[in-house]
């Protein structure tokens, strides 16, 4: 009997406006592999919805370059943009979005192409900034609250190989780190980390807390360029040989890294 190829998942992290980095990285990766499934949390769930629909990577980048309504806090505009992405695309491969059950402080994986725009909006609903959403009688909010990079969800979906784009390797401020850390301590959710996975991530925080929460075209363009600096190493995907070397620094001074991550070296990478 022929051996079945292992299922590969693309996992997309939380990160707010840093999600532009994911769009840039995906444009490079899309030339080298096609995932069997996509799973995301928070902004990663929204980007993931488009990617699972096999959208043109340039279309996703163009969306990120034109989000002027999100340059300030605007709940109505944010909801409208989520609804637009949901209506414009329809997943053609397995898709999963992680939401946080607000009262239970537990993450929940929702799967399938028939999720509503409310699932996507809830996954990106940062506590205190955006409204939470009631789904099936439960109140849900930001899917990245308890684990910014939902590797556990990909494992639950049956992935045997994981490639992750992590736009939030570290929280952008000490205050946010302490607040999120306290919430996670109360939750006691301890996600199962796969034995090994490939992660693409910036070598440092992409910007400030304000940068993460409010769109700016200059930032979006810069983060897209930073992500595309992963190009030399991404070619290793063609041969299923993960590179251990960092890609070339982008002109901004940041570096996108492409490496195999193991639990012992994970540390803050899933903060």
Helices and strands as residue ranges (DSSP letters): E 8-12, G 16-18, H 19-29, E 37-41, H 43-52, H 57-64, G 68-71, H 75-88, E 94-101, E 106-111, H 117-123, E 133-135, E 138-141, H 151-156, E 161-166, H 174-187, E 196-202, H 209-213, H 217-228, H 231-234, G 235-239, E 256-262, G 263-265, G 267-270
